[in-house]
Amino acid sequence: MLTVRATTITTDSLLPRPKCGYDGGYDVAVKGLSIVVIFFIRGDKRSVSTLKSVLQIYSEGSGQRVNLQKSSIFFGNRCLDDLKERVMNELNIYNAALQSTYLGMPTCIKRSKISTFVFLLERMWKRVYGWSDKSLSRAGKEILLKSVVQAIPIYIMSCFQIPVGICDKMRSIISNYWWGIENGNKKLHWHSWEWLTAPKALGGMGFRDMELFNQALLAKQCWRLLTVPDSLCARVLKNRYFPNSSFWEASCTRNASYTWRSLNFGKKLLMNGIVWRVGNGKTIPLSGVHWIPGVLQQFAQPIIPLP
C-alpha cells in the first residue's frame, strides 16, 4: 500500500537560510524557483509523521516553503476511505489526484496502452505539420526526420514498451513526409519501409525501425541493471521481482508493472547476444543454462552427477 504525493516547492524572494552545518552564514534563495517532487510512502502514522518532519527540516534548512495548495496526493486501489481521510488531514493536503505526466512521462499507464502513448504521435505530427509548407531538399528532410522527429520518443522508449500500433503510425508519419504530401493526399511511396530502415551501406536510407529501436533501448536498460546492481533502480526492482534469484531467472507475472514487463521485452533481445565471459567460474551455473546453440536444454544432460 503506497501513497504517492506530488509536491510543488516554491521559494520567497531573498529569503535567508540558516546555517546547516557549514560556515558562511546565510545564503539567498532563488526567486520564483519551482521544483516538483514525488514521494512514495506507506499510509501508517509513522511514515506520514516522518515525511512531515523531513519536509519541515528541509524548509527550515533551505528557506523554501512547501506549497500545500498546489500539492496533491494519490492513493493505491486497496487504501480504505478512513485511511485516506486520516492521511490527508495529517498532511493538510486535500487534492486527491495525480499529475498526468512527470518529467514528460506518463505517471499512470492505462489499460489501453495506445491511448496512453498517443501523445507521442501528436508531438511528431505537430513537428511534421509545421514543416509541410517549407520547400526542402531530400537531404534537408532526412536531417529533420532523423534529428528531430525520430528523437521525440527516445526518452519514453527507454522506459516503456511502445505498442505496435503506435510504432506503425510513427512509421506512417515519417514515410508520408519523406515521400511528400500534396493537397492533403500522400504521394506514391516508391520504396518499402524496409528500404528506408536499411543501413546506407546496404543501399537504404538508415531510418530507425521504431519497434526494434524501442526494444534496443529497453535492452540497454536491462544491461545497466546487470552492470550497476547497486543503483537505486536496480535495488528496487530486485527486491520487488527477483529477491532470491538473478535477473535472468526473474519471471514476469500477470500483476507485474508495465515497466517490468517492458524490461522483459528488452531482455529477450539481450538474451540473443549475451555470453558468459569465464573468470574464476564461481558464478557460472552448470545446469539450467542454454549452453549449446540449436540444442534444447532438456536434451542436453550431464554425463556425471553435478556437485
N, C-alpha and C positions, 0 to 999 in steps of 0.2 A: 504494500500500500504506500504509494509515493505521492507526494504533493509537489507540484511544480509551481513556482512563484516567479513571475517576471517583475523586476523592479526597475524603475527609472530613477536614476540618481542625478540630481541637478545641483549646481553649486551657486552660491551667492557671490556677488561681486566683491573682490578683495576681502574675503573672509579669512581672518588669521587662523592658522592651525597651531595648536600647542605642540610642545616637544614630544617626540615619540622615540626616545632612546638614542637621539643623536644630537650633536652640538650644532649650533647655528641658529637657535632661537626660533622665530616664526617663519612660516612660508606663506605664500599667497596662492589662493585657489584661482583657477582659470574661470573667467566669466562665461556663463552660458554653456558650460560643458554638460553634456548629457550622455550617460552610459546606461546601456541596457544589460541586465544581468539575470540569469536564470538560476534558481536554487532548487535542488532536489532534496526533500526532507521527508521524514515519516510524520504521521499525524499524532504521535504521542506528545504528552506535555513536555517531556524533557527535550525533544527535538525542537519543538516550537520555541521554548524558552531559550534554548541555545542559539537559535537563529536570531532572536530578538537581541540577545546580548552581543552577538557578533556585529550586527548592524549598528548597535549603539556604540560599541568600541570603535568601529570604523568611522562613524560620524564624528565622534569626539577627536579622533586622531588626525583625520584628514580635513575636517571643516566642511564636509559635504553632507547634505541632507537627503534623506530618502523621501521621495515624493509618494506618499501613500495614496493620494488621489489618483495618480496615474499607474499605480501598481495593480497587478491582477494576480489571481490565484486559480489554480486548476487542480481538480481532484480526480483520482482514479475512479474507475467504474464501481469498485467494491466499497468505496467510502460511504459510511452511513450519514444520514442527514444531520444527526446530532453531532457527529464528529466535525462535519463541515462547518456547522454554525459555531462550534467552540473554537475552532482554529481561526476562523475569520474574526471572531470577537477578540481573541488574544493578539492577533497581528494588526487589528484595526484596518483590515483590507476586505472590502465587500464587493469588489468587482470579480465575480467568478467566471472568468473567461481566459482563453489562451490566445496569444497572438498567432495569426495565421502563418507568419514567417518569422524566422530568426536568423539573422546574418544571411538573408537571401535564400534560406532553405525552408521548406515546409515543416512546421513543428508537429503536425499530425498527419499521418498517412491514412487517407480514407480507404474505404473498401474498394471503391473504383479508382484504380491506380491511374487510369487515363485522365480522369477529372482532376487528380492531384497534381499531375505534371503537365497539364495542358498549358500552363503559363509559359513554359519554355517555347512552345510553338508561337505564342503571341509575341514574345520578345524577338524571336527570329524573324517573324513576318513583318514586324514594325521596322526592323532594320532594312529588310529587302524592299519593302514598300517605299521607304524613303529614298532608295536609290533608283527606283523604276523610271524616273524622269531624266536620269543622267545618262548621257551617251558615253559609255565606257568600252574600252577595247577588251579583248578576251583576257589579256594579261591583267588588266585592272579588275575585271570581275573575279578572276582567280584569286587575286590578293585579298579582295574584300571578303570573299566567301571563306577563305582559309583562315585569315587572321581575325575576322570579326564574327561572322555568323557561326562558324563551327566552334568558336571559343566560348560562346554563350553558355552551353550546357555542361562545360567541363567540371565546374565546381559541384554541380548536382550529381553528375555521373560518377564522380569519385566516391560518393557515399551511398547512392541508391541505384538499384537496377531500374532503368527506364523501360516502360512497356514497349513491346514490339510495335504496337500501333503508333505510338509517339515517334519512334525511330523511323518508321516508314513515312510519316508525314514530314519529318525533318528532311528526309531524302527527297521528297517531292518539292519542298521549298527550295532546296539547293539546286536540284536539277532543272526546275522550271525557270529559275532566274538565270542559270547558266546558258540554257538554250534560248531564252528570251520569251517575253510575253507581249503580245500586240493586241490592243483593243480589248483587254480583259481575257483574251484567249491565249493559251500557251502554244508556242510554236512546236514544230516537229522535233522530236528528240532523235538525233542522227546516230547516237550510240547508246548502248545499255548502261545501266548504273554500275555494272561490274567493270566496264571500261573506265568509267570516271574514277572508281576507287582503286584501280590497279596502279601500282607504282609507275613513275615516269620511266624508270629503267626498263619496264616491260611494255612500254607503249601507251600507258594510261595517263591519267591526269593527277593522280595522287590525292584525291579527296578521301576523307575519312568515311569508313563504314561505321555509322554511329552505334550500331548494336555491338559490333566487335570492339570498337573503341571503348564503349561502356564497360564491357567485360574485362578489357585490359586494365582500365583504371581501378576496378574493384580487385583484380588480381594483385595490383601494386599495393593496395591497402592490406591485403592478406599477407603479402611478403613483409610489410612493415610490422605486422603483429608477430611474425616469426623472428625477425631480426632485432626488434626492440620490445622484448617482452615486459620490460619494466615501465613502459609508458602507461599513463592513466587509462587510455582507451583499451589497451591490451589486458590490463589487470581487471577492468570492469567486465569485459567480455569473457575472460577466462572464469571468473567467479560465477558468472551467470550461466554459461553454456557448456563449459568443459572443465569443471574444477578438479576432476580426478583423472583426466586424460590429456592427450596432446591435441593440438589444433587439427591435425589430420584425422584423428579419431572422433572429433566432435560431430554430432548429428544435428539436423535441422528439424525440430519438432513442429507440430501444427500451430502451437501458441507462441512460436518464436517471433521476435520483432522483425519488421521489414528490413531493418538494417542488417540483421544477422542473415536473413535469407538472401539479401543482396550480396553479402560477402561470400556466401556459399556458391553463388553464381560465378563469382570471380575465382573461387577456389577450384572449380572444375577446370578452368583454363590453366591455373598454376600447376595442377597435378599432371597435366600433359607433358610438361617440360622439366619438372623438378627431379633432381637426382641426389643421391647420397654422396657426400664427399667424406671418405673414410678417414677418421683420425685415430683415436685410441679404441674406437669401436664400442664404447660403453653405452652409448645412446642408440645404437642401431638395433632394431628388433629383427630377430631371425624369422619369426613367424608373423603372419598377418600382413605381409608387405608383398606387393606385386614386383617380384624380382626379375622374372624372365618376360621380356616383351612378347606378346602374342600367346602366352600361356596363362590360362585362368589360374587363380590362386588355389582353388580346391584340387586342381590336378597336379600341383607341384608340392610334394610332401618330402620331408627329410628322410634320409635312409636310416639314421640312428636317432634315438630319442634326444630331444634338446634338453639341456640342463635347466 
